[in-house]
Amino acid sequence: MGNISKSNLQNQILIGNCVEQMNALPAKSIDVIFADPPYNLQLEGELFRPNNSRVDGVDDAWDQFESFAAYDEFSRAWLKAAHRVLKDNGSLWVIGSYHNIFRIGTILQDLGYWMLNDVVWRKTNPMPNFRGKRFTNAHETMIWCAKSKDSKYTFNYEAMKALNDDVQMRSDWLIPICNGGERIKDKGKKAHPTQKPEALLHRVLMSSTNPGDLVLDPFFGTGTTGAVAAKLGRRYIGIERDETYARVAKERLAHVVPVDEDLLRTPSKRTEPRIPFGWLIERGLLEPGTVLFDTRKRHRAKVRADGSVISAEHRGSIHAVGAAVQNAPSCNGWTFWHIETKGTLVPIDVLRQKVRAELH
């Protein structure tokens, strides 16, 4: 098998064994890998609902291994190949269930990956436990890890916070399983038994990639990773050994409509231009003499013409005076101080964002 050049790394599906195909890719060429490998479910016999209808579970040959040792050998091989193609600052996501995720976690650490999070995908509509002998399996686990301890991996904190109504995103994600109109059909039947919802991949890629990044999915299936990547302005490579799945994925990807480029990026506060407090006074957004309050009106300070503020006992920047009145070592004055507008306290950070918007 010939090696694939970097110039060809652009939105394609490679047919074949995932280890062989990854070994043909250039080293350190991939920004992020999302992997949905076989779970090795170890199902015993057929499963029926209470009405005697058969449950359409995962019984495909690709999910079956003769022993745990065989599964571990398979997992080690593809994770080693994945490690080679990841950029030094890249990261990897792998999803699984209790059948396999703990075995994969051990191998990840053995190979030098650095654990970042285990994310629990809580399903709003899981399949019931028909036999009534165990708890309903209502979640799957995703391990997110960097290539190494020293990797400067991507994490779009502000995007995740914005996606979650301006609250820090937690590691338990409540998302429905893939069903209804999203479930891809082929000849009247569901095309793939373990198709993942696009909402799950949206969150994965928004959190850990940037527009233009190259995403690899070594178990491409019907192409959910590629569809979401293309929609969000990321490039993708899918590897799939089943030609039927690959055909369905190709048809699906042909209909993806990308999001406008100017709607893709969430500015990071670390990269936004610095706005001195004095600029608000220069631009007339705050007048000298304006009184600032904390959220409970326990503290107050008056704005001065030079951009400093003064309280009953302290004078200085919004940050220094905010810290002093609280007897605290530091303070973010932009979020601590508020102005009163029509009986409502509004953080002065709103005015800073207005100036930033004008600059953009």
Solvent accessible surface area in square Angstrom, and as a share of the most:
residue,aa,sasa,rsa
1,M,149,0.66
2,G,61,0.58
3,N,130,0.67
4,I,31,0.16
5,S,53,0.34
6,K,130,0.55
7,S,100,0.64
8,N,84,0.43
9,L,7,0.04
10,Q,95,0.42
11,N,65,0.33
12,Q,49,0.22
13,I,39,0.20
14,L,21,0.10
15,I,77,0.39
16,G,22,0.21
17,N,70,0.36
18,C,12,0.07
19,V,32,0.18
20,E,94,0.42
21,Q,19,0.08
22,M,0,0.00
23,N,78,0.40
24,A,4,0.03
25,L,3,0.02
26,P,27,0.17
27,A,49,0.38
28,K,106,0.45
29,S,8,0.05
30,I,0,0.00
31,D,24,0.12
32,V,4,0.02
33,I,0,0.00
34,F,2,0.01
35,A,0,0.00
36,D,26,0.14
37,P,3,0.02
38,P,13,0.08
39,Y,21,0.08
40,N,9,0.04
41,L,28,0.14
42,Q,88,0.39
43,L,102,0.51
44,E,146,0.66
45,G,69,0.67
46,E,100,0.45
47,L,54,0.27
48,F,97,0.40
49,R,86,0.31
50,P,116,0.73
51,N,112,0.58
52,N,123,0.63
53,S,43,0.28
54,R,109,0.40
55,V,6,0.03
56,D,81,0.42
57,G,26,0.25
58,V,20,0.11
59,D,79,0.41
60,D,45,0.23
61,A,87,0.67
62,W,49,0.17
63,D,6,0.03
64,Q,112,0.50
65,F,55,0.23
66,E,168,0.75
67,S,49,0.32
68,F,98,0.41
69,A,72,0.56
70,A,26,0.20
71,Y,1,0.00
72,D,37,0.19
73,E,129,0.58
74,F,51,0.21
75,S,1,0.00
76,R,99,0.36
77,A,42,0.32
78,W,0,0.00
79,L,0,0.00
80,K,133,0.56
81,A,5,0.04
82,A,0,0.00
83,H,46,0.21
84,R,87,0.32
85,V,0,0.00
86,L,0,0.00
87,K,74,0.31
88,D,76,0.39
89,N,79,0.40
90,G,3,0.02
91,S,2,0.01
92,L,0,0.00
93,W,4,0.01
94,V,0,0.00
95,I,0,0.00
96,G,0,0.00
97,S,16,0.10
98,Y,101,0.39
99,H,33,0.15
100,N,1,0.00
101,I,5,0.03
102,F,147,0.61
103,R,82,0.30
104,I,0,0.00
105,G,10,0.09
106,T,78,0.45
107,I,8,0.04
108,L,0,0.00
109,Q,111,0.50
110,D,87,0.45
111,L,40,0.20
112,G,39,0.38
113,Y,7,0.03
114,W,115,0.40
115,M,62,0.28
116,L,40,0.20
117,N,67,0.34
118,D,87,0.45
119,V,5,0.03
120,V,46,0.26
121,W,5,0.02
122,R,111,0.41
123,K,37,0.16
124,T,71,0.41
125,N,51,0.26
126,P,35,0.22
127,M,97,0.43
128,P,80,0.50
129,N,47,0.24
130,F,46,0.19
131,R,132,0.48
132,G,64,0.61
133,K,170,0.72
134,R,165,0.60
135,F,188,0.78
136,T,59,0.34
137,N,82,0.42
138,A,39,0.30
139,H,95,0.42
140,E,18,0.08
141,T,23,0.13
142,M,0,0.00
143,I,14,0.07
144,W,11,0.04
145,C,0,0.00
146,A,1,0.01
147,K,17,0.07
148,S,41,0.27
149,K,140,0.59
150,D,120,0.62
151,S,11,0.07
152,K,165,0.70
153,Y,82,0.31
154,T,38,0.22
155,F,96,0.40
156,N,35,0.18
157,Y,79,0.30
158,E,36,0.16
159,A,7,0.05
160,M,3,0.01
161,K,55,0.23
162,A,68,0.52
163,L,82,0.41
164,N,51,0.26
165,D,130,0.68
166,D,104,0.54
167,V,92,0.53
168,Q,111,0.49
169,M,35,0.16
170,R,167,0.61
171,S,49,0.31
172,D,42,0.22
173,W,10,0.03
174,L,97,0.48
175,I,5,0.03
176,P,67,0.42
177,I,52,0.27
178,C,3,0.02
179,N,77,0.39
180,G,59,0.56
181,G,90,0.87
182,E,67,0.30
183,R,39,0.14
184,I,34,0.17
185,K,121,0.51
186,D,31,0.16
187,K,187,0.79
188,G,68,0.65
189,K,157,0.67
190,K,67,0.29
191,A,15,0.11
192,H,19,0.09
193,P,30,0.19
194,T,35,0.20
195,Q,12,0.05
196,K,13,0.06
197,P,4,0.03
198,E,42,0.19
199,A,54,0.42
200,L,0,0.00
201,L,1,0.00
202,H,61,0.27
203,R,47,0.17
204,V,0,0.00
205,L,0,0.00
206,M,27,0.12
207,S,3,0.02
208,S,1,0.01
209,T,0,0.00
210,N,50,0.26
211,P,25,0.16
212,G,39,0.38
213,D,27,0.14
214,L,2,0.01
215,V,0,0.00
216,L,0,0.00
217,D,5,0.03
218,P,2,0.02
219,F,36,0.15
220,F,7,0.03
221,G,7,0.07
222,T,4,0.02
223,G,0,0.00
224,T,11,0.06
225,T,3,0.02
226,G,0,0.00
227,A,2,0.02
228,V,3,0.02
229,A,0,0.00
230,A,22,0.17
231,K,70,0.30
232,L,6,0.03
233,G,31,0.30
234,R,8,0.03
235,R,70,0.26
236,Y,17,0.07
237,I,0,0.00
238,G,0,0.00
239,I,1,0.00
240,E,16,0.07
241,R,148,0.54
242,D,49,0.26
243,E,127,0.57
244,T,65,0.38
245,Y,20,0.08
246,A,8,0.06
247,R,99,0.36
248,V,8,0.04
249,A,0,0.00
250,K,143,0.61
251,E,91,0.41
252,R,35,0.13
253,L,25,0.12
254,A,82,0.63
255,H,149,0.66
256,V,32,0.19
257,V,116,0.67
258,P,85,0.54
259,V,52,0.30
260,D,95,0.49
261,E,143,0.64
262,D,124,0.64
263,L,127,0.63
264,L,13,0.06
265,R,158,0.58
266,T,57,0.33
267,P,77,0.48
268,S,35,0.23
269,K,116,0.49
270,R,228,0.83
271,T,109,0.63
272,E,33,0.15
273,P,51,0.32
274,R,192,0.70
275,I,5,0.02
276,P,36,0.23
277,F,16,0.07
278,G,20,0.20
279,W,80,0.28
280,L,0,0.00
281,I,23,0.11
282,E,132,0.59
283,R,106,0.39
284,G,46,0.44
285,L,46,0.23
286,L,7,0.03
287,E,109,0.49
288,P,70,0.44
289,G,38,0.36
290,T,38,0.22
291,V,47,0.27
292,L,0,0.00
293,F,19,0.08
294,D,2,0.01
295,T,90,0.52
296,R,179,0.65
297,K,84,0.36
298,R,154,0.56
299,H,49,0.22
300,R,138,0.50
301,A,3,0.03
302,K,101,0.43
303,V,3,0.02
304,R,81,0.30
305,A,78,0.60
306,D,95,0.49
307,G,12,0.12
308,S,18,0.11
309,V,0,0.00
310,I,65,0.33
311,S,19,0.12
312,A,110,0.85
313,E,148,0.66
314,H,66,0.29
315,R,146,0.53
316,G,20,0.19
317,S,52,0.34
318,I,3,0.01
319,H,73,0.33
320,A,57,0.44
321,V,1,0.01
322,G,0,0.00
323,A,11,0.09
324,A,38,0.30
325,V,30,0.17
326,Q,76,0.34
327,N,143,0.73
328,A,36,0.28
329,P,139,0.88
330,S,84,0.54
331,C,26,0.16
332,N,79,0.40
333,G,0,0.00
334,W,14,0.05
335,T,73,0.43
336,F,29,0.12
337,W,0,0.00
338,H,14,0.06
339,I,25,0.13
340,E,83,0.37
341,T,62,0.36
342,K,200,0.85
343,G,66,0.63
344,T,81,0.47
345,L,47,0.23
346,V,43,0.24
347,P,43,0.27
348,I,0,0.00
349,D,24,0.13
350,V,80,0.46
351,L,25,0.12
352,R,35,0.13
353,Q,66,0.29
354,K,104,0.44
355,V,0,0.00
356,R,15,0.05
357,A,70,0.54
358,E,106,0.48
359,L,85,0.42
360,H,154,0.69
